[in-house]
Amino acid sequence: MTATLSWSSSSWLQSLGGNMNETTKFSDRGTVMVVVAQKKAKKTRKIILKEDVTELGKKGQLLDVKAGFARNYLLPLGKAQIVTPILLKEMRVQEERIEAEKKRVKEEAQQLARIFETVGAFKVKRKGGKGKLIFGTVTAQDLVDIIKAQLQRDVDKRIVSLPEIRETGEYIAELKLHPEVSARVKVNVFAN
């Protein structure tokens, strides 16, 4: 007669001289008993963080955490949400929407850069001094005003990078339209 027994407690098996995850056979007067020990399952939960949690992750991050940590800390404080198939689908749709928006913004910046580079040069008039010197300097705000007047485009002066202009001549200004897109425009300064 053979009996098979599945046991999850390691203490009983170890008291008989066995080890976890081993099959141990021992006999007692013609009866053979097979004991199979199973490893205790790790209990984790998939969660999405609703806010930044120190030493755990950033908002919107998908993580596996211990069930007790999620149940006793993250969920009651509203720092996380348990992952469901519907929530995963919503996250994918939102990520696709964000990527599409980033792509659209970059394409608009590239089109604007082409417009700026095909214009040629922007002309700036200043009151002249001795020789090539001018009174005052040409600032980023001056260039923004000229772009607004000629192209009817609003440009933030913080994206304009100009060298220091104190005399007449031709200069190159750089407009940082997007982290990956910049346009170089010519600025002609002359005295009137």
C-alpha positions as CSV (number, residue, x, y, z in Angstrom):
1,M,0.0,0.0,0.0
2,T,1.4,3.4,-1.1
3,A,0.2,6.7,0.2
4,T,1.2,10.1,-1.2
5,L,1.1,13.2,1.0
6,S,1.7,16.8,0.1
7,W,2.8,18.9,3.0
8,S,3.6,22.6,3.1
9,S,5.2,22.7,6.6
10,S,8.9,22.4,6.5
11,S,9.2,21.8,10.3
12,W,7.5,18.4,10.2
13,L,9.7,17.3,7.2
14,Q,12.9,18.6,8.8
15,S,12.0,16.7,12.1
16,L,12.0,13.6,10.0
17,G,15.5,14.5,8.6
18,G,14.3,15.8,5.2
19,N,14.9,19.0,3.3
20,M,12.5,21.4,1.6
21,N,11.8,20.7,-2.1
22,E,12.9,17.1,-1.7
23,T,11.0,13.9,-1.9
24,T,11.5,11.8,1.1
25,K,10.6,8.2,1.4
26,F,10.5,6.2,4.6
27,S,8.9,3.0,5.4
28,D,7.3,1.6,8.5
29,R,6.6,-2.2,8.5
30,G,6.0,-2.6,4.8
31,T,4.1,0.7,4.3
32,V,5.8,3.2,2.0
33,M,5.0,6.9,2.5
34,V,6.2,9.6,0.0
35,V,6.3,13.1,1.3
36,V,6.7,16.0,-1.1
37,A,7.5,19.4,0.4
38,Q,6.5,22.5,-1.4
39,K,8.2,25.9,-1.1
40,K,6.0,28.6,0.4
41,A,4.7,30.9,-2.3
42,K,5.9,34.5,-2.3
43,K,2.9,36.8,-2.1
44,T,3.3,39.9,-4.2
45,R,0.9,42.4,-5.7
46,K,1.2,44.4,-8.9
47,I,0.5,48.0,-8.1
48,I,0.6,51.4,-9.8
49,L,1.9,54.3,-7.8
50,K,-0.4,57.3,-7.6
51,E,2.4,59.5,-6.2
52,D,6.2,59.5,-5.7
53,V,7.2,57.1,-2.9
54,T,10.7,57.5,-1.5
55,E,13.0,54.5,-2.2
56,L,10.2,52.8,-4.1
57,G,9.4,54.6,-7.3
58,K,7.8,57.5,-9.2
59,K,4.2,58.3,-9.9
60,G,2.7,56.1,-12.6
61,Q,5.3,53.4,-12.2
62,L,4.1,49.7,-12.4
63,L,5.7,47.7,-9.5
64,D,5.6,44.3,-7.8
65,V,5.5,44.8,-4.0
66,K,4.9,42.5,-1.1
67,A,1.2,42.0,-0.4
68,G,1.4,43.1,3.2
69,F,3.3,46.4,2.3
70,A,0.6,47.1,-0.3
71,R,-2.3,46.2,2.0
72,N,-1.1,47.9,5.1
73,Y,0.8,51.0,3.8
74,L,0.4,51.9,0.2
75,L,-3.3,51.3,-0.3
76,P,-4.7,52.8,2.9
77,L,-2.7,56.0,2.4
78,G,-3.8,56.3,-1.2
79,K,-0.2,56.1,-2.6
80,A,-1.0,53.1,-4.9
81,Q,-3.7,51.3,-6.8
82,I,-3.9,47.6,-7.5
83,V,-3.4,46.8,-11.2
84,T,-6.4,45.5,-13.1
85,P,-6.7,44.7,-16.8
86,I,-8.9,47.8,-17.4
87,L,-6.4,50.0,-15.6
88,L,-3.5,48.6,-17.7
89,K,-5.5,49.3,-20.9
90,E,-6.2,52.9,-19.8
91,M,-2.5,53.3,-19.0
92,R,-1.5,52.1,-22.5
93,V,-4.0,54.4,-24.2
94,Q,-2.8,57.4,-22.1
95,E,0.9,56.6,-23.0
96,E,0.0,56.4,-26.7
97,R,-1.8,59.7,-26.4
98,I,1.2,61.4,-24.7
99,E,3.6,60.0,-27.3
100,A,1.4,61.3,-30.1
101,E,1.3,64.7,-28.5
102,K,5.1,64.8,-28.1
103,K,5.5,63.8,-31.8
104,R,3.0,66.5,-32.9
105,V,4.8,69.2,-30.9
106,K,8.2,68.2,-32.3
107,E,6.8,68.3,-35.9
108,E,5.4,71.8,-35.3
109,A,8.8,72.9,-34.0
110,Q,10.5,71.4,-37.1
111,Q,8.1,73.3,-39.4
112,L,8.7,76.5,-37.5
113,A,12.4,76.0,-37.7
114,R,12.1,75.6,-41.5
115,I,10.1,78.8,-41.7
116,F,12.7,80.7,-39.7
117,E,15.6,79.4,-41.7
118,T,14.0,80.3,-45.1
119,V,13.2,83.9,-44.1
120,G,16.8,85.0,-44.7
121,A,17.8,87.7,-42.2
122,F,15.9,89.9,-39.8
123,K,16.9,93.5,-40.0
124,V,17.4,95.6,-36.8
125,K,17.8,99.4,-36.9
126,R,19.7,101.2,-34.2
127,K,21.0,104.7,-33.7
128,G,24.6,104.8,-34.8
129,G,27.6,106.0,-32.9
130,K,31.3,106.2,-33.8
131,G,32.3,103.9,-36.7
132,K,30.4,100.6,-36.4
133,L,29.3,101.1,-32.9
134,I,25.6,101.5,-32.0
135,F,23.9,103.0,-29.0
136,G,22.6,100.2,-26.7
137,T,22.5,96.5,-27.5
138,V,20.2,94.3,-29.5
139,T,18.4,92.0,-27.1
140,A,16.3,88.8,-27.4
141,Q,13.2,90.9,-26.9
142,D,14.1,93.1,-29.9
143,L,14.3,89.9,-32.1
144,V,11.0,88.6,-30.7
145,D,9.3,91.8,-31.6
146,I,10.7,91.7,-35.1
147,I,9.6,88.1,-35.6
148,K,6.1,89.0,-34.3
149,A,5.9,92.0,-36.7
150,Q,7.2,90.1,-39.8
151,L,5.9,86.6,-39.4
152,Q,3.0,87.0,-37.0
153,R,4.5,84.3,-34.7
154,D,4.7,84.6,-31.0
155,V,8.1,83.4,-29.7
156,D,9.2,83.4,-26.1
157,K,12.3,85.5,-25.5
158,R,13.7,82.8,-23.2
159,I,14.3,80.5,-26.2
160,V,16.3,83.0,-28.0
161,S,20.1,82.9,-27.7
162,L,21.9,85.9,-29.0
163,P,25.6,86.9,-28.9
164,E,26.3,90.3,-27.4
165,I,25.6,92.8,-30.2
166,R,27.1,96.3,-29.8
167,E,28.1,97.2,-33.4
168,T,26.6,96.9,-36.9
169,G,27.0,93.7,-38.9
170,E,25.5,90.3,-39.4
171,Y,25.0,87.9,-36.4
172,I,23.5,84.5,-35.9
173,A,20.8,83.9,-33.3
174,E,19.7,80.5,-32.2
175,L,16.1,79.7,-31.3
176,K,15.6,76.6,-29.1
177,L,12.1,75.6,-30.3
178,H,12.1,72.1,-28.8
179,P,14.7,70.1,-26.8
180,E,15.6,68.3,-30.1
181,V,14.9,71.1,-32.6
182,S,16.6,74.5,-32.9
183,A,16.7,77.1,-35.6
184,R,19.5,79.5,-36.6
185,V,18.5,82.9,-38.0
186,K,20.5,85.7,-39.3
187,V,20.2,89.2,-37.7
188,N,21.4,92.2,-39.7
189,V,22.1,95.2,-37.5
190,F,22.6,98.5,-39.2
191,A,22.7,102.1,-38.1
192,N,20.2,104.7,-39.3
